[in-house]
C-alpha cells in the first residue's frame, strides 16, 4: 500500500502493516498514508439533501425528529431507533436527530428508542408525525445493588464461552448505511456516504467477509488550492474489523483476559434489558499494545452488546509513529485521539449481530519553521439497516484495504439515490456546508 507522491517533494517512508491509511497531500500532491493496526476507518458524514435527489416514496413513510434527555434536555447521540419486532434500524446523529424510513406494511407497529444509560421509549408509529417529533428518554436507575456476581473478569469469561450460542453461526447479508467525514479545525473538507452490503461470514469460522457498494455519493472534496489534505483507505473493512466478537484481536480474545484489569462499574438498561457495565485497562507492565474502555454484557444472555475503547494515552505517540507510511519531510504528525465503538443488535431469533460501528481519530500536523499547524478530525460510521439470511456471494468482493471510499463513491451514484434506504441524519453544521455547496453548484 503505497501512496503516490510528487518526486520533487521530500519524504520519509515507514512501511507498516495493512490497515486504515490517511493520506496527506501538499498543494494537490498526494503524500503520506497512515496505517492503523486495527484498520479502524474514519468517518465522513455526507448528505442527502441535494437538489437532484429523487425518492420513490410509494412503499414507505419517513419519520424524523430529535431525542433528548428528560432531565437535562441534552441531545442523546447515537441513540438506536428500531421498528419493534423487526431487524430495521437507524441511529441518531451526535446532535440527537434521527430519521428512519418505515415500510407501510409496518405502519401499525411501534418505534423503539434506546440508548445505554436510559430507559427505552416505545412509540406507536401511527401517532408520530413525519417531522418534528420530540422524544425524551429518562435516565436509568442504578441497578448494581441487585447484582449477585461481582467478579468482572468472570463475567467476561462467561460472555466469551457464550459466543457460539449468542451469535449467528451461518452467513448473512447486512444492508448498511456508511459515511465518512474529514474536518480540518471547524471546517468540513471531505465527506462521502453510501449504501453497502456486507456478506458476513458466520461467527464460528475464520473466513473473511465481503462487501458490495450499491450506492454512493461524495458531497465535498479537497480543493486544488488546499495546502494540506488527509485521505483514508480501507474504511469499509475497518467497520467489519470493529466487530470484536468475530475479530477479537487484543481485546476480546480468550488469551487476552490476563492482560487487563476489569472493574464492574454498574448495571445499565438497554432496550429494556439489564447490561453489566465493565471498565477495562491494560495491566501495568504489559508490553503489548495498551487499550482502555468499557464493555457491556447482556445480563440474561451473557452476550457482548457494546464495546467502547481507545488506545491508552501512553500509546498515542507510538501509534501515531506507526501509522505514518509517507509524509513530507518537514511535517511532524501527532495522534491526539483514537476512539472506537461497536454495538450489537438482537434479532427476533435471539441472536446478536453487528449493528453499529464508529471510529474517530484526531491528528495534528506541525510544520517546521511555520507558525500555524493543522488539526484533522476523521470519523467513519456504519449502521445496519436490514439483514437477510437468504444469501448469495454473487456481486460481492473481498475487502480491499487500499480502497479510498471517497474516491469510489461517485461511481455508484444514480438518479433515484437512496430510495427507501434509511440514512444517518446529517449534523446541522454539515447540513449548512452541503447547502452552501449545492447553492454554488446551481
LOPAVEX-303288 format. One record per residue (C-alpha): residue number from 1; z, x, y; chain. Coordinates in nm, 3 decimals. Each point is the difference from the previous one (the first is absolute). Example, Ala and Ser with C-alpha at 12.3 -4.5 7.8 and 13.67 -1.06 7.14 Angstrom:
2
1; 0.780; 1.230; -0.450; A
2; -0.066; 0.137; 0.344; A
//
This chain:
442
1; 0.000; 0.000; 0.000; A
2; -0.126; 0.199; 0.293; A
3; -0.045; -0.120; 0.352; A
4; -0.307; 0.083; 0.201; A
5; 0.065; 0.229; 0.290; A
6; -0.207; 0.146; 0.278; A
7; -0.074; 0.365; -0.073; A
8; 0.093; 0.101; 0.353; A
9; 0.348; -0.145; -0.023; A
10; 0.271; 0.240; -0.129; A
11; 0.185; -0.145; -0.299; A
12; 0.252; 0.082; -0.265; A
13; -0.013; -0.143; -0.353; A
14; 0.268; -0.093; -0.246; A
15; -0.112; -0.155; -0.327; A
16; 0.229; -0.283; -0.102; A
17; 0.022; -0.259; -0.276; A
18; -0.210; -0.314; 0.025; A
19; 0.137; -0.287; 0.199; A
20; -0.021; -0.157; 0.341; A
21; -0.201; 0.207; 0.241; A
22; 0.037; -0.012; 0.374; A
23; -0.290; 0.158; 0.185; A
24; 0.046; 0.144; 0.343; A
25; -0.315; 0.020; 0.206; A
26; -0.051; 0.189; 0.321; A
27; -0.260; -0.132; 0.246; A
28; -0.178; -0.189; -0.271; A
29; 0.009; 0.289; -0.249; A
30; 0.184; -0.073; -0.317; A
31; 0.293; 0.231; -0.068; A
32; 0.303; -0.013; -0.227; A
33; 0.074; -0.232; -0.281; A
34; 0.361; -0.038; -0.094; A
35; 0.084; -0.082; -0.360; A
36; 0.310; -0.191; -0.097; A
37; 0.151; 0.071; -0.342; A
38; 0.064; -0.367; -0.069; A
39; -0.344; -0.087; 0.132; A
40; 0.176; -0.240; 0.232; A
41; -0.268; -0.158; 0.218; A
42; 0.031; -0.111; 0.352; A
43; -0.070; -0.317; 0.156; A
44; -0.244; -0.127; 0.244; A
45; 0.043; -0.351; 0.113; A
46; -0.333; -0.152; 0.075; A
47; -0.071; -0.343; 0.121; A
48; -0.183; -0.312; -0.066; A
49; -0.015; -0.171; 0.338; A
50; -0.359; 0.104; 0.065; A
51; -0.269; -0.202; 0.169; A
52; -0.237; 0.020; -0.297; A
53; 0.252; -0.108; -0.263; A
54; -0.102; -0.318; -0.182; A
55; 0.242; -0.161; -0.245; A
56; -0.092; -0.261; -0.257; A
57; 0.302; -0.229; 0.029; A
58; -0.099; -0.274; -0.241; A
59; 0.234; 0.097; -0.281; A
60; 0.314; 0.118; 0.177; A
61; 0.226; -0.043; 0.300; A
62; 0.158; 0.273; 0.211; A
63; 0.369; -0.001; 0.092; A
64; 0.147; 0.251; 0.243; A
65; 0.314; 0.053; 0.203; A
66; 0.295; 0.233; 0.050; A
67; 0.311; 0.089; -0.199; A
68; 0.329; 0.093; 0.166; A
69; 0.365; 0.056; -0.080; A
70; 0.205; -0.315; 0.056; A
71; 0.294; 0.192; 0.142; A
72; -0.169; 0.265; 0.217; A
73; -0.345; -0.143; 0.071; A
74; -0.153; 0.333; -0.100; A
75; -0.334; -0.008; -0.183; A
76; 0.010; 0.063; -0.376; A
77; -0.282; 0.238; -0.082; A
78; -0.165; 0.023; -0.344; A
79; 0.152; -0.334; -0.101; A
80; -0.173; -0.137; -0.312; A
81; -0.180; -0.333; 0.036; A
82; -0.105; -0.159; -0.329; A
83; -0.111; -0.331; -0.146; A
84; 0.279; -0.123; -0.227; A
85; -0.098; 0.014; -0.363; A
86; -0.321; 0.197; 0.066; A
87; -0.100; 0.367; 0.019; A
88; -0.139; -0.046; 0.353; A
89; 0.177; 0.212; 0.259; A
90; -0.005; 0.151; 0.345; A
91; 0.243; 0.203; 0.211; A
92; 0.100; -0.021; 0.365; A
93; -0.093; 0.288; 0.228; A
94; 0.267; 0.215; 0.163; A
95; 0.035; -0.252; 0.282; A
96; 0.088; -0.274; -0.250; A
97; -0.331; -0.183; 0.042; A
98; -0.171; -0.139; -0.309; A
99; -0.323; -0.167; -0.103; A
100; -0.089; -0.132; -0.344; A
101; -0.301; -0.187; -0.132; A
102; 0.093; -0.281; -0.239; A
103; -0.242; -0.168; -0.242; A
104; -0.008; -0.375; 0.070; A
105; 0.095; -0.062; -0.362; A
106; 0.350; 0.133; 0.085; A
107; 0.048; -0.195; 0.323; A
108; 0.276; -0.211; -0.159; A
109; 0.191; 0.313; -0.098; A
110; 0.249; 0.223; 0.182; A
111; -0.003; 0.331; 0.183; A
112; 0.284; 0.241; -0.074; A
113; 0.112; 0.250; 0.266; A
114; 0.215; 0.283; -0.137; A
115; 0.126; 0.338; 0.111; A
116; 0.267; 0.232; -0.133; A
117; 0.330; -0.070; 0.172; A
118; -0.083; -0.362; 0.087; A
119; 0.022; -0.336; -0.172; A
120; -0.345; -0.132; -0.093; A
121; -0.147; -0.302; 0.179; A
122; -0.220; -0.254; -0.180; A
123; -0.227; -0.214; 0.219; A
124; -0.235; -0.281; -0.102; A
125; -0.357; 0.104; 0.081; A
126; -0.084; -0.354; 0.111; A
127; 0.272; 0.020; 0.268; A
128; -0.121; 0.330; 0.149; A
129; -0.241; 0.022; 0.291; A
130; -0.319; 0.212; -0.007; A
131; 0.151; 0.231; 0.265; A
132; 0.325; 0.057; 0.187; A
133; 0.242; -0.055; -0.289; A
134; 0.342; 0.154; 0.069; A
135; 0.191; 0.100; -0.313; A
136; 0.362; 0.117; 0.015; A
137; 0.173; 0.180; -0.285; A
138; 0.377; 0.012; -0.035; A
139; 0.157; 0.338; -0.069; A
140; 0.137; 0.032; -0.353; A
141; 0.363; -0.010; -0.100; A
142; 0.129; 0.325; -0.148; A
143; 0.036; -0.048; -0.373; A
144; 0.129; 0.339; -0.114; A
145; 0.346; -0.139; -0.071; A
146; -0.148; -0.204; -0.288; A
147; -0.144; 0.305; -0.177; A
148; 0.163; 0.105; -0.326; A
149; -0.213; 0.312; -0.066; A
150; 0.035; 0.250; 0.281; A
151; -0.156; 0.311; -0.159; A
152; -0.325; 0.040; 0.195; A
153; -0.137; 0.266; -0.233; A
154; 0.055; -0.232; -0.298; A
155; -0.191; -0.277; 0.180; A
156; -0.296; 0.232; 0.062; A
157; -0.001; 0.091; -0.370; A
158; 0.007; -0.365; -0.103; A
159; -0.295; -0.079; 0.228; A
160; -0.200; 0.287; -0.149; A
161; 0.067; -0.130; -0.353; A
162; -0.125; -0.346; 0.102; A
163; -0.338; 0.119; 0.133; A
164; -0.187; -0.106; -0.315; A
165; 0.145; -0.349; 0.026; A
166; -0.027; -0.060; 0.374; A
167; -0.351; 0.125; 0.077; A
168; -0.340; -0.102; -0.136; A
169; -0.116; 0.192; -0.308; A
170; -0.364; -0.101; 0.033; A
171; -0.262; 0.064; 0.272; A
172; -0.037; -0.231; 0.298; A
173; -0.201; -0.014; 0.323; A
174; 0.188; -0.012; 0.331; A
175; -0.182; -0.133; 0.305; A
176; 0.148; 0.173; 0.304; A
177; -0.030; 0.026; 0.375; A
178; 0.011; 0.363; 0.112; A
179; 0.018; 0.146; 0.348; A
180; 0.034; 0.340; 0.166; A
181; 0.101; 0.088; 0.352; A
182; 0.026; 0.322; 0.196; A
183; 0.170; 0.010; 0.336; A
184; 0.020; 0.293; 0.239; A
185; 0.313; -0.046; 0.209; A
186; -0.027; -0.367; 0.107; A
187; -0.376; -0.037; -0.040; A
188; -0.187; -0.111; -0.312; A
189; -0.277; 0.247; -0.073; A
190; -0.122; -0.108; -0.344; A
191; 0.054; -0.306; -0.218; A
192; -0.177; -0.176; -0.285; A
193; 0.069; -0.266; -0.262; A
194; -0.149; -0.147; -0.313; A
195; 0.030; -0.234; -0.295; A
196; 0.019; 0.203; -0.319; A
197; 0.061; -0.060; -0.368; A
198; 0.204; 0.231; -0.218; A
199; -0.062; 0.009; -0.374; A
200; 0.362; 0.062; -0.090; A
201; 0.063; 0.157; -0.339; A
202; 0.299; -0.114; -0.206; A
203; 0.341; 0.144; 0.080; A
204; 0.046; 0.129; -0.355; A
205; -0.293; 0.243; 0.005; A
206; -0.100; 0.304; 0.204; A
207; -0.358; -0.107; 0.081; A
208; -0.104; 0.019; 0.364; A
209; -0.073; -0.316; 0.194; A
210; -0.331; -0.064; 0.182; A
211; -0.110; -0.158; 0.326; A
212; -0.282; -0.209; 0.146; A
213; -0.053; -0.054; 0.373; A
214; -0.127; -0.352; 0.066; A
215; 0.011; -0.025; 0.379; A
216; 0.082; 0.239; 0.278; A
217; 0.007; 0.040; 0.375; A
218; 0.068; 0.287; 0.239; A
219; 0.138; -0.126; 0.326; A
220; 0.017; 0.325; 0.194; A
221; -0.086; 0.365; -0.051; A
222; 0.039; 0.324; 0.188; A
223; -0.216; 0.075; 0.302; A
224; -0.211; 0.315; 0.008; A
225; 0.197; 0.104; 0.306; A
226; 0.332; -0.003; -0.189; A
227; 0.140; 0.352; -0.012; A
228; 0.209; -0.067; -0.309; A
229; -0.038; -0.247; -0.284; A
230; 0.173; -0.070; -0.328; A
231; -0.171; -0.138; -0.312; A
232; 0.138; -0.117; -0.331; A
233; -0.133; 0.035; -0.353; A
234; 0.104; -0.168; -0.323; A
235; 0.184; -0.293; 0.155; A
236; -0.090; -0.261; -0.258; A
237; 0.118; 0.226; -0.280; A
238; 0.325; 0.057; 0.182; A
239; 0.080; -0.370; -0.008; A
240; -0.019; 0.009; -0.379; A
241; 0.203; 0.321; -0.019; A
242; 0.277; -0.176; 0.191; A
243; 0.046; -0.222; -0.303; A
244; 0.295; 0.212; -0.109; A
245; 0.056; -0.205; -0.314; A
246; -0.335; 0.112; -0.140; A
247; -0.004; 0.334; 0.183; A
248; 0.370; 0.096; 0.010; A
249; -0.055; 0.362; 0.103; A
250; 0.316; 0.170; 0.120; A
251; 0.178; -0.323; 0.093; A
252; 0.005; -0.257; -0.283; A
253; -0.069; 0.205; -0.311; A
254; 0.271; 0.014; -0.267; A
255; 0.014; 0.377; 0.034; A
256; 0.068; -0.020; 0.375; A
257; 0.324; -0.204; -0.018; A
258; 0.216; 0.311; -0.017; A
259; -0.153; 0.133; 0.321; A
260; 0.146; -0.269; 0.226; A
261; 0.330; -0.134; 0.125; A
262; 0.004; -0.382; -0.012; A
263; 0.223; -0.246; 0.182; A
264; 0.018; -0.377; -0.049; A
265; 0.012; -0.120; 0.361; A
266; -0.028; -0.376; -0.028; A
267; -0.154; -0.299; -0.175; A
268; -0.265; -0.171; 0.212; A
269; -0.202; -0.315; -0.050; A
270; -0.380; -0.007; -0.025; A
271; -0.199; -0.311; -0.093; A
272; 0.324; -0.169; -0.096; A
273; 0.084; 0.279; -0.246; A
274; 0.275; 0.259; 0.021; A
275; -0.106; 0.364; 0.028; A
276; 0.206; 0.315; -0.036; A
277; -0.046; 0.224; 0.304; A
278; 0.033; 0.365; -0.104; A
279; -0.032; 0.302; 0.226; A
280; -0.116; 0.332; -0.140; A
281; -0.028; 0.355; 0.125; A
282; -0.082; 0.328; -0.170; A
283; 0.301; 0.197; -0.119; A
284; 0.109; 0.309; 0.185; A
285; -0.147; 0.307; -0.159; A
286; -0.296; -0.186; -0.150; A
287; -0.301; 0.232; 0.034; A
288; -0.275; -0.264; -0.034; A
289; -0.147; -0.220; 0.271; A
290; 0.286; -0.194; 0.158; A
291; -0.020; -0.374; 0.071; A
292; 0.238; -0.266; 0.126; A
293; -0.021; -0.375; 0.028; A
294; 0.094; -0.341; -0.138; A
295; -0.072; -0.165; -0.335; A
296; 0.028; -0.375; -0.058; A
297; 0.048; -0.138; -0.352; A
298; -0.011; -0.368; -0.096; A
299; 0.343; -0.085; -0.138; A
300; -0.122; -0.244; -0.265; A
301; -0.309; 0.175; -0.138; A
302; 0.099; 0.358; 0.091; A
303; -0.349; 0.056; 0.143; A
304; -0.072; 0.236; 0.288; A
305; -0.095; -0.231; 0.288; A
306; -0.026; 0.241; 0.293; A
307; 0.023; 0.371; 0.078; A
308; 0.020; 0.140; 0.353; A
309; 0.003; 0.376; 0.024; A
310; -0.100; 0.311; 0.186; A
311; 0.037; 0.373; -0.006; A
312; 0.342; 0.144; 0.065; A
313; 0.004; 0.142; 0.357; A
314; 0.030; 0.350; -0.142; A
315; -0.340; -0.045; -0.169; A
316; -0.207; -0.095; 0.304; A
317; -0.086; 0.353; 0.115; A
318; -0.102; 0.111; -0.348; A
319; -0.199; -0.315; -0.077; A
320; -0.172; 0.018; 0.335; A
321; -0.113; 0.351; -0.087; A
322; -0.116; -0.102; -0.348; A
323; -0.199; -0.289; 0.141; A
324; -0.215; 0.224; 0.218; A
325; -0.329; 0.101; -0.160; A
326; -0.199; 0.107; 0.304; A
327; 0.090; 0.002; 0.363; A
328; -0.093; 0.161; 0.330; A
329; 0.153; 0.345; 0.018; A
330; 0.181; -0.071; 0.325; A
331; 0.148; -0.332; -0.108; A
332; 0.342; -0.043; -0.157; A
333; 0.066; -0.315; -0.198; A
334; 0.343; -0.149; -0.067; A
335; 0.076; -0.294; -0.230; A
336; 0.270; -0.199; 0.178; A
337; 0.027; -0.302; -0.230; A
338; -0.131; -0.109; -0.339; A
339; 0.122; -0.336; -0.127; A
340; -0.128; -0.232; -0.273; A
341; 0.081; -0.336; -0.152; A
342; -0.114; -0.212; -0.293; A
343; 0.090; -0.358; -0.095; A
344; -0.059; -0.177; -0.330; A
345; -0.065; -0.375; -0.022; A
346; 0.100; -0.214; -0.299; A
347; -0.269; -0.215; -0.163; A
348; 0.055; -0.337; -0.164; A
349; 0.018; 0.158; -0.347; A
350; 0.297; 0.209; 0.115; A
351; -0.192; 0.327; 0.020; A
352; 0.010; 0.216; 0.312; A
353; -0.307; 0.155; 0.165; A
354; -0.096; 0.221; 0.294; A
355; 0.023; -0.229; 0.303; A
356; 0.025; 0.213; 0.313; A
357; -0.019; 0.371; 0.084; A
358; 0.028; 0.185; 0.330; A
359; 0.002; 0.357; 0.119; A
360; 0.066; 0.147; 0.342; A
361; -0.035; 0.356; 0.128; A
362; 0.081; 0.149; 0.336; A
363; -0.171; 0.331; 0.077; A
364; 0.035; 0.212; 0.312; A
365; -0.272; 0.251; 0.092; A
366; 0.094; 0.278; 0.240; A
367; -0.265; 0.222; 0.156; A
368; 0.083; 0.355; 0.099; A
369; -0.035; 0.073; 0.369; A
370; -0.024; -0.372; 0.079; A
371; 0.261; -0.201; 0.186; A
372; -0.048; -0.327; -0.188; A
373; 0.010; -0.088; -0.369; A
374; -0.127; -0.298; -0.200; A
375; 0.196; -0.230; -0.231; A
376; -0.185; -0.206; -0.261; A
377; 0.138; -0.299; -0.190; A
378; -0.193; -0.086; -0.314; A
379; 0.083; -0.310; -0.201; A
380; -0.164; -0.175; -0.293; A
381; 0.099; -0.309; -0.195; A
382; -0.124; -0.247; -0.257; A
383; 0.113; -0.342; -0.117; A
384; -0.104; -0.168; -0.324; A
385; -0.137; -0.341; 0.092; A
386; -0.109; -0.112; -0.347; A
387; -0.011; 0.123; -0.361; A
388; -0.210; -0.070; -0.307; A
389; 0.070; 0.083; -0.366; A
390; -0.359; -0.079; -0.106; A
391; -0.131; 0.344; 0.080; A
392; -0.319; 0.201; -0.031; A
393; -0.060; 0.360; 0.108; A
394; -0.346; -0.083; 0.131; A
395; -0.049; 0.126; 0.355; A
396; 0.324; 0.198; 0.006; A
397; 0.009; 0.374; 0.061; A
398; 0.262; 0.266; -0.048; A
399; 0.217; 0.079; 0.302; A
400; -0.171; 0.260; 0.220; A
401; 0.272; 0.194; 0.179; A
402; -0.267; 0.150; 0.229; A
403; -0.105; -0.342; 0.130; A
404; 0.059; -0.064; 0.369; A
405; 0.043; -0.377; 0.014; A
406; -0.070; -0.028; 0.372; A
407; -0.343; 0.156; -0.059; A
408; -0.072; -0.223; -0.301; A
409; 0.120; -0.333; 0.140; A
410; -0.308; -0.079; 0.218; A
411; -0.222; 0.020; -0.309; A
412; 0.168; -0.314; -0.136; A
413; -0.015; -0.221; 0.308; A
414; -0.181; -0.337; -0.018; A
415; -0.055; -0.314; 0.205; A
416; 0.262; -0.211; -0.178; A
417; 0.258; 0.276; 0.035; A
418; 0.339; -0.102; -0.145; A
419; -0.083; -0.357; -0.098; A
420; 0.299; -0.142; -0.187; A
421; 0.174; 0.336; -0.041; A
422; 0.348; 0.039; 0.145; A
423; 0.060; 0.289; 0.241; A
424; 0.302; 0.164; 0.161; A
425; 0.006; -0.132; 0.356; A
426; -0.063; 0.274; 0.259; A
427; 0.286; 0.108; 0.228; A
428; -0.026; -0.109; 0.363; A
429; -0.082; 0.343; 0.144; A
430; -0.270; 0.047; -0.262; A
431; -0.145; -0.342; 0.080; A
432; -0.024; 0.098; 0.365; A
433; -0.181; 0.320; -0.094; A
434; -0.249; -0.194; -0.214; A
435; -0.064; -0.261; 0.266; A
436; -0.074; 0.279; 0.245; A
437; -0.242; 0.159; -0.247; A
438; -0.177; -0.331; -0.065; A
439; -0.033; -0.062; 0.374; A
440; -0.160; 0.340; 0.046; A
441; -0.246; -0.069; -0.284; A
442; -0.106; -0.340; 0.138; A
//
